[in-house]
Amino acid sequence: MNVDLTFILKSAILVLSGILLLRVSGRKSISQMTLAQTVIMISIGSVIIQPIVEKSVLRTIIVAAIFIFTLIIVEWLQIKFNIVEKVITGKSKIIIENGQLQTQTLKKHRLTVDQLEMFLRQQGITKMSDVKKATIEPNGQLGYELMEDARPLTIGEFKKLIHPSMLNPANNPLPQNQESSQSQNQLFNEITTNHKEDHADKLN
């Protein structure tokens, strides 16, 4: 079986070049990509495939590099100018406010109530009334803030609720079983220490 080494070499060069160029473009996952990033990545994928069948590997790498350079410029413009970010990427839109569904915003983004409920269920939210504010992000993901009564208890809140004396065990006498446990631990420590000393004496 004849192996076309040129074909293998071209494929390897294109894959490595693609990885390098995508590495330069950033670390965002597919779910975090903006519209501009998605278009550029799809275009690069299409362009990189062409030279495997055709001839020009160098030209393909140059074109892919131009795509990445264009993407970097677009992202820089979005950072510098708010209007560019608004036009190209878009802004977050409120779809739930104080437990109330914003139906007009849903219609504008062609999002059904069933799809929204699916997103909420995936986040472990069972009632829409528990949501203080929910937004649809430019990358299509859902952001939300729960009502105060529906939020999980944090460590900071728990510390405020419990008695201050519980935060400082030194102020409280240990139960008898804990004291005996500690004394047992000390006994084991003494045994270990004595064994080490015995071994040291024997070695000396």
GIGIKA-V538810 format. One record per backbone hydrogen bond with DSSP energy under -1.0 kcal/mol. CO is the residue of the C=O (numbers start at 1). NH is the residue of the N-H. Records with the same first field share a line. If there is no record, write none. Layout:
BEGIN
CO=NH ; NH
END
This chain:
BEGIN
3=5
4=8
5=9
6=10
7=11
8=12
9=13
10=14
11=15
12=16
13=17
14=18
15=19
16=20
17=21
18=22
19=23
20=24
21=25
29=32
30=33
34=38
35=39
36=40
37=41
38=42
39=43
40=44
41=45
42=46
43=47
44=48
45=49
49=52
50=53 ; 54
55=57
57=61
58=62
59=63
60=64
61=65
62=66
63=67
64=68
65=69
66=70
67=71
68=72
69=73
70=74
71=75
72=76
73=77
74=78
75=79
76=80
77=81
81=85
82=86
83=87
84=88
85=89 ; 90
93=136
95=102
96=134
97=100
100=97
101=103
102=106
103=107
104=108
105=109
106=111
107=110
112=116
113=117
114=118
115=119
116=120
117=121
118=122
120=125
121=124
127=130
128=131
130=147
131=99
132=98
133=145
134=95 ; 96
135=143
136=93
137=140
141=137
143=135
145=132 ; 133
154=158
155=159
156=160
157=161
158=162
163=166
164=167
168=171
169=172
175=179
176=180
177=181
178=182
179=183
180=184
181=185
182=186
183=187
184=188
185=189
186=190
187=191
188=192
189=193
190=194
191=195
192=196
193=197
194=198
195=199
196=200
197=201
198=202
199=203
200=204
END
